Amino acid sequence: MVLPEEIAAYILAMTVRRRTSLRSVAEEFFERNPELDYMKPIVRVLTLGVARNFMLLDHALEKLGYGPPSHARSWMLARVLAYEAIFGKLKRSRVEKLASKARLKPEDVYKLKGVKPSDIVSDLHGIDKLAVRYSFPRWILEELLTAGVYDLDALLEALNRDPVRYIRVAPGVDRVKLAKMLREEGVIVEPDPRLPDLMRIVEGADRAAKTKAYEEGLYTIQDKASALVTHLLEPQGEVAVDYTAGAAVKASHAAWLGARFVVACDIKPLRFTGRYGARGLISRLKVGHVIDLVVADARRPATRPLKRIIVDPPCSDIGRLQYEPEIKMWLTRGDAKMYSRIQRQILKAVVEHAAPGARIVYSVCTLTYSEAERVVKRVLRESSGVNLVRIKPPFGDESPKLPGAIRTYPHRHDSQGFFIAVLEKEG
């Protein structure tokens, strides 16, 4: 009989090999093996736990004489067993069955039982100690320090926790009545004090996308920082465009905020048609009559020059590691450099194409300096007739490296980590 630890090791190994999400690999596995569906909760706990702590687990195993670390299935199983020993409930019967498959000695696994993370990293110092304790590659910490993050411990700890989740409520929906409806289905929400159309999920986040009100399009799920982006766009009465729309979450928000029309562009057609694609979202939210979906490369803007523009390009996603901690298992500095190059190309092309007087909101759900302030500074330097607008949003910290732009953090604002800058074209 297959054990949950083995399933978790398989899902982790395939996730890293494909550079995709734990969720997609897990969904694929359990669709093929529906008889194992009852193991979903424990497998989810194990995979998230290993992804959030993989470097700490590696260091613990190396101190016992094992290694070198890899993303092979056997080493993933070793990580799973180490995680259960340090953080979870270690079952002796499973260790006896699985240790050899992980190329471990059972007695060594038992040595890790109850060991404190602080003891595991006691031989390390400075940034290396932080990197291993919170399982972040050193280069990410160097980027965060370059960006001016002064409370690195608190940020890393927050990025390794479950996120605070929010719902975005449709215009005209009575929030008191909606909260009552949701409570009856096991979802408890409360108003967000900063953004009027958001409500914070206090309890039942796992059921929030399964309620009757959700299916009826009375609300959708969106992070607080992501919603702030569209509020800063000020799309009311304007034709707006999101040149890197993905699943059209921000585009649909612009429609709800009163945009006259919205164009949602993306280079990948699957983002419109896939399981979590834009077509399904805009249909459920009943905004299909004001949103056009266009497959296009943002480096060659596919619309006429417009005055309300979102540029939310692909990034390293470090600001949303609460949702997908597996990203740090494969992300490299080279990836961040590649994203930075694409981001600059997109933003520069959009700025040059924008109509006179255009308001352009640049946002990335990452916290690296190279993908945030550096991109905007370079585009401002290379483009004429465009200026940074000094914004005063309802939440967020002003960037110490680019005054006028803002950053949001999970440990300070209960949101994803975002960088947001608003540019204005003269004319």
C-alpha positions in Angstrom: 0.0 0.0 0.0 1.3 3.4 -0.9 1.9 5.8 2.0 1.2 9.6 2.1 4.9 10.3 2.5 5.6 8.5 -0.8 2.9 10.5 -2.6 4.3 13.7 -1.2 7.8 12.8 -2.3 6.5 12.1 -5.8 4.6 15.3 -6.1 7.5 17.4 -4.8 9.9 15.8 -7.3 7.6 16.3 -10.2 6.8 19.8 -9.2 10.5 20.8 -9.2 11.2 18.9 -12.4 8.4 20.7 -14.3 8.8 24.0 -12.5 5.1 24.1 -11.9 2.8 24.3 -8.9 2.3 21.7 -6.2 -1.4 22.2 -6.7 -1.4 21.3 -10.4 0.8 18.2 -9.8 -1.3 17.1 -6.9 -4.6 17.6 -8.8 -3.2 15.5 -11.7 -2.1 12.7 -9.3 -5.4 12.4 -7.4 -7.4 12.6 -10.7 -5.4 9.5 -11.8 -5.8 7.8 -8.4 -9.2 8.8 -7.0 -9.1 5.9 -4.5 -6.4 7.8 -2.7 -8.4 11.0 -2.4 -8.7 10.6 1.4 -4.9 11.3 1.6 -5.2 14.8 0.1 -5.1 16.7 3.4 -2.0 15.0 4.8 -0.2 15.1 1.5 -0.9 18.9 1.3 0.5 19.4 4.7 3.7 17.4 3.9 4.4 19.0 0.5 3.9 22.6 1.8 6.0 21.8 4.9 8.9 20.5 2.9 8.7 23.3 0.4 8.8 25.9 3.1 11.7 24.2 5.0 13.7 22.3 2.4 17.1 24.0 3.1 16.6 23.5 6.8 15.8 19.8 6.3 18.8 19.4 4.0 21.1 20.9 6.6 19.7 18.6 9.3 20.3 15.6 7.1 23.8 16.7 6.1 24.8 17.1 9.7 23.9 13.4 10.0 26.2 12.5 7.2 23.8 12.4 4.3 23.8 14.2 1.0 24.5 16.0 -1.2 21.0 17.4 -1.4 19.1 17.0 -4.6 15.6 17.1 -6.0 15.6 13.3 -6.7 12.6 11.4 -5.5 14.6 9.5 -2.9 16.0 12.7 -1.4 12.5 14.3 -1.4 11.3 11.3 0.7 14.3 11.9 3.0 13.1 15.5 3.4 9.5 14.4 4.1 10.7 12.0 6.8 12.9 14.7 8.3 10.0 17.2 8.2 7.8 14.7 10.1 10.5 14.1 12.7 11.2 17.8 13.3 7.8 19.4 12.8 5.1 16.7 12.7 4.0 13.4 14.1 6.6 10.7 13.3 5.2 7.2 13.1 7.8 4.5 13.8 6.0 2.0 11.6 6.3 4.3 8.6 9.9 5.1 9.3 10.8 1.4 9.3 9.0 0.9 5.9 10.3 4.1 4.2 13.8 4.8 5.5 15.5 2.5 3.1 13.7 4.0 0.1 15.0 7.4 1.3 18.5 5.9 1.7 18.4 6.7 5.4 19.0 4.6 8.5 15.8 4.5 10.7 17.9 5.4 13.8 19.1 8.6 12.2 15.5 9.7 11.4 14.7 9.2 15.1 17.6 11.5 16.1 15.7 14.4 14.4 12.6 13.9 16.5 11.8 17.1 18.4 15.0 18.9 17.3 14.5 22.7 17.3 15.2 24.6 14.0 17.5 27.0 16.0 19.6 24.0 17.0 19.9 22.8 13.4 21.4 26.2 12.3 23.5 26.8 15.4 26.7 26.2 13.4 25.8 29.0 10.9 26.1 32.7 11.2 24.8 35.9 9.6 22.9 35.8 6.3 23.8 32.1 5.8 22.0 31.3 9.1 18.9 33.2 8.0 19.0 31.6 4.6 19.0 28.0 6.0 16.7 28.7 8.9 13.9 30.0 6.6 15.0 28.0 3.5 15.5 30.9 1.2 18.4 30.8 -1.3 21.1 33.3 -0.3 20.7 35.4 -3.4 17.1 36.2 -2.5 18.1 37.5 0.8 20.8 39.7 -0.9 18.1 41.1 -3.2 15.8 41.9 -0.3 18.6 43.7 1.6 19.5 45.6 -1.6 15.8 46.7 -1.7 16.0 48.1 1.8 14.2 45.5 3.7 15.2 46.2 7.3 13.2 43.5 9.2 14.3 40.5 7.2 13.6 37.9 9.9 10.0 39.0 10.2 9.5 39.0 6.4 11.0 35.5 5.9 8.9 34.1 8.7 5.7 35.6 7.3 6.5 34.3 3.8 6.7 30.8 5.3 3.2 31.1 6.8 -0.3 30.7 5.3 -1.6 33.9 3.8 -4.4 36.1 4.9 -7.1 35.7 2.3 -9.7 38.1 1.0 -12.8 38.3 -1.2 -13.6 41.1 -3.6 -17.3 42.0 -3.5 -19.3 42.9 -6.6 -20.8 46.4 -6.8 -24.2 46.8 -5.3 -24.0 43.7 -3.1 -25.0 44.2 0.5 -22.0 43.2 2.5 -23.9 42.5 5.6 -26.3 40.1 3.8 -23.4 38.5 2.0 -21.6 37.9 5.3 -24.7 36.3 6.7 -25.0 34.1 3.6 -21.4 33.0 3.8 -21.6 32.3 7.5 -24.4 29.8 6.8 -21.9 27.9 4.5 -19.1 28.0 7.0 -17.2 31.1 5.7 -16.7 34.0 8.1 -15.7 37.3 6.7 -15.2 40.9 8.0 -14.9 44.2 6.2 -11.4 45.3 5.3 -10.7 48.8 6.8 -8.5 49.9 3.9 -10.3 48.9 0.7 -14.1 49.2 0.6 -14.8 46.4 -1.8 -12.7 43.8 0.1 -13.6 41.6 3.0 -11.1 39.5 5.0 -11.7 35.8 5.4 -11.5 35.0 9.1 -12.5 31.4 8.8 -13.3 28.9 6.1 -10.9 30.0 3.4 -10.9 26.5 1.9 -14.6 26.8 1.3 -14.7 30.3 0.0 -14.6 29.2 -3.7 -17.4 26.6 -3.2 -20.3 28.7 -2.0 -23.5 29.6 -3.8 -22.7 33.3 -3.6 -19.3 32.6 -5.3 -20.9 30.6 -8.1 -23.4 33.5 -8.6 -20.6 36.0 -9.0 -21.4 38.0 -5.9 -17.7 38.0 -5.1 -14.4 36.6 -6.2 -11.1 35.8 -4.4 -8.3 38.4 -4.7 -5.3 39.4 -2.6 -5.4 42.8 -1.0 -2.3 44.1 -2.7 -3.5 42.9 -6.1 -6.7 44.8 -5.6 -4.9 47.9 -4.6 -3.3 47.9 -8.1 -6.6 48.4 -9.8 -7.8 51.1 -7.3 -4.6 53.1 -8.1 -5.5 52.8 -11.8 -8.6 55.0 -11.3 -10.4 53.4 -14.2 -13.9 54.9 -13.7 -15.4 56.0 -17.0 -12.3 55.2 -19.0 -11.2 52.5 -21.5 -8.6 50.5 -19.6 -6.1 47.8 -20.7 -4.1 45.2 -18.9 -1.4 44.2 -21.2 -0.3 41.2 -19.1 -3.7 40.1 -17.8 -3.3 36.4 -17.0 -6.6 35.2 -15.7 -8.0 38.7 -15.9 -8.4 39.2 -12.2 -7.4 42.9 -12.3 -9.2 43.4 -15.6 -12.4 42.2 -14.0 -11.8 44.5 -11.1 -11.4 47.4 -13.4 -14.8 46.5 -14.9 -16.4 46.4 -11.4 -14.8 49.8 -10.5 -16.6 51.4 -13.4 -14.3 51.3 -16.5 -16.2 52.0 -19.7 -14.5 49.0 -21.4 -11.5 46.8 -20.6 -9.1 45.0 -22.9 -7.3 42.1 -21.3 -4.2 40.9 -23.2 -1.9 38.0 -22.6 0.7 36.2 -24.6 -0.5 32.7 -23.5 -3.9 31.6 -24.8 -4.2 29.0 -22.1 -4.5 31.7 -19.5 -7.8 32.6 -21.0 -9.2 29.1 -21.6 -7.6 26.8 -18.9 -9.2 25.5 -15.7 -8.6 28.7 -13.9 -8.7 30.9 -17.0 -10.1 34.3 -17.7 -13.1 33.2 -19.7 -14.6 31.3 -16.8 -13.9 34.2 -14.4 -15.5 37.0 -16.5 -18.5 34.8 -17.2 -19.0 34.0 -13.5 -18.6 37.7 -12.6 -21.0 38.8 -15.5 -18.6 41.3 -17.0 -18.1 39.7 -20.4 -19.9 42.5 -22.1 -17.3 45.0 -21.1 -14.1 42.9 -21.4 -12.3 41.8 -24.5 -9.7 39.1 -24.4 -6.8 39.5 -26.8 -3.8 37.1 -27.3 -0.9 39.4 -27.8 2.7 40.1 -26.7 2.9 43.1 -24.4 6.2 44.2 -25.9 4.1 45.0 -29.0 0.9 46.7 -27.6 -2.1 45.4 -29.5 -4.5 48.3 -28.8 -4.8 51.9 -29.8 -3.1 54.3 -27.4 -5.1 54.4 -24.2 -5.1 56.4 -20.9 -5.6 53.7 -18.2 -3.0 50.9 -18.3 -1.9 48.1 -16.1 1.5 46.5 -16.6 1.8 43.5 -14.2 4.4 41.4 -16.0 5.7 37.9 -15.2 8.1 38.0 -12.3 9.9 35.7 -9.8 6.7 35.6 -7.5 8.7 36.0 -4.3 6.0 38.2 -2.8 3.5 35.3 -3.1 5.5 32.5 -1.6 2.9 32.1 1.1 0.7 30.6 -1.7 3.4 28.7 -3.6 6.5 28.1 -1.5 7.7 25.5 -4.0 9.0 28.3 -6.2 12.0 28.9 -4.0 13.1 25.3 -4.6 14.0 26.0 -8.3 14.2 29.8 -8.6 17.7 31.2 -9.5 19.2 34.6 -9.8 19.3 34.0 -13.5 15.5 33.7 -13.5 15.2 37.1 -11.8 17.6 38.7 -14.3 15.6 37.2 -17.2 12.3 38.5 -15.7 13.9 41.9 -15.2 14.9 42.1 -18.8 11.4 41.2 -20.0 9.7 43.6 -17.5 11.8 46.5 -18.8 11.0 45.7 -22.4 7.3 45.5 -21.7 7.1 48.7 -19.6 9.2 50.7 -22.1 7.1 49.6 -25.0 3.9 50.4 -23.2 5.1 53.8 -22.1 6.1 54.7 -25.6 2.7 53.5 -27.0 0.5 55.1 -24.3 -1.7 58.0 -25.1 -0.7 61.5 -23.8 -1.9 61.9 -20.2 -2.0 58.1 -19.7 -1.9 56.7 -16.2 0.3 53.6 -16.1 0.3 51.3 -13.1 3.4 49.0 -13.0 3.1 46.2 -10.4 5.0 43.0 -9.7 4.2 40.4 -6.9 7.9 40.1 -6.0 10.2 42.0 -3.7 13.5 41.9 -5.6 15.1 45.3 -6.3 16.1 44.2 -9.8 12.5 43.5 -10.8 11.0 46.5 -9.1 12.8 49.9 -8.6 15.6 49.1 -11.0 13.1 48.4 -13.9 11.1 51.6 -13.3 14.3 53.8 -12.8 15.7 52.5 -16.1 12.5 53.1 -18.1 12.2 56.6 -16.6 15.8 57.3 -17.6 15.4 55.9 -21.2 11.9 57.4 -21.9 11.0 61.0 -22.5 7.8 62.6 -21.4 6.9 60.2 -18.6 7.1 60.9 -14.8 6.7 59.0 -11.6 3.5 59.9 -9.7 3.9 60.2 -5.9 1.1 58.0 -4.6 -0.5 58.0 -1.1 -2.4 54.7 -1.0 -4.5 53.5 1.9 -1.8 51.0 2.9 1.8 50.1 1.9 5.3 51.5 2.6 7.0 54.0 0.5 10.0 52.5 -1.3 13.3 53.6 0.2 14.9 53.1 -3.1 12.3 54.9 -5.2 10.3 57.5 -3.2 6.8 57.8 -4.6 6.5 54.1 -5.4 5.3 51.6 -2.7 5.9 48.2 -1.4 3.5 45.9 0.5 4.6 43.1 2.8 2.8 40.2 4.4 4.1 40.9 7.9 3.1 44.5 7.8 0.0 44.7 5.7 -1.5 41.2 5.7 -1.1 41.0 1.9 1.2 39.6 -0.7 4.5 41.2 -1.2 4.1 43.7 -4.0 5.9 46.6 -5.6 3.7 49.3 -7.3 4.6 52.4 -9.2 2.3 54.8 -11.0 3.7 56.6 -14.1 2.1 59.4 -16.0 2.7 60.3 -19.6 2.9 64.0 -20.3 0.4 65.6 -22.7 
